[in-house]
């Protein structure tokens, strides 16, 4: 995030190529990446990876 808001970052080309070669593999959509504790809108803290 920057002072102007969220900054979109494209994935590395090699990662995109690898995923595309998998065909119809069910790859879940990525909503976000966090590297620090986050408080949800309901006030709870995200403490478990992958949630």
N, C-alpha and C positions, 0 to 999 in steps of 0.2 A: 504494500500500500504506500502511496506517496501522499504528499500534502494535497494533491489534486484529486485523490481518491484511489480506487483500485487500478492496478496496472496489469493488463493482460500479457502473459508470457507464453509464446508458442513453444510446443514441445520440441526436443531435438529431432532433427531429420531422421537419424538412425532409428529412434524409437518409433516414429510414424511408419517408416518402411517395414520394421519388424511386425508391427501390429497389422498393417495392411496385408502382409503375406499370410496371415492366419486365416483369411477368408471370413467365414461367418461365425467365428469364435465369439461367444457371448461376453463381450468386454464391457463392464459397467462404466457408465458415464462418471467422470471425475467432476465433483462439485467444487472442491477446494482442497488446498494443502495448508496445514497449520503446523507450526514448529514450536508452539508454546501453549500453555493452558488457555482454554477459551471458556467463557461463561455464556451459556445458552440464554436466549431471550426469557426463559422461565426462571432464570437464576441458578440453575444447576451447572456444575463444572464438568467439562469433558475430561475424564481421567482414564478412559479405556481406549487404546489404539483402535482405529478402524470404525469408530462410531461417529 
